[in-house]
Amino acid sequence: MKKRRVSTWAIIQWIMIPLLLVAALASGLVVGYVVLGKKEFSDVLLWSTWKHVYDLVFAP
């Protein structure tokens, strides 16, 4: 049986793609909240802010 060697590029892709997705999500949340919503940047980092947004979106 032949051993498969995982290339460095494949490892970089497995690490970088999820990191880039998380960075895009975070920057989108910040832009939406600060730029479009005209709120303070410090509020973006509060858990209560996102709990309130979640409650507004998924309220019965």
KAZIJO-V858836 format. One record per run of one state. SS is the DSSP state (2 for helix, 1 for strand, 0 for the rest). FROM is the first residue (numbers start at 1). TO is the last residue. If there is no record, write none. Layout:
BEGIN
SS|FROM|TO  SS|FROM|TO
END
This chain:
BEGIN
0|1|7  2|8|36  0|37|40  2|41|45  0|46|46  2|47|57  0|58|60
END
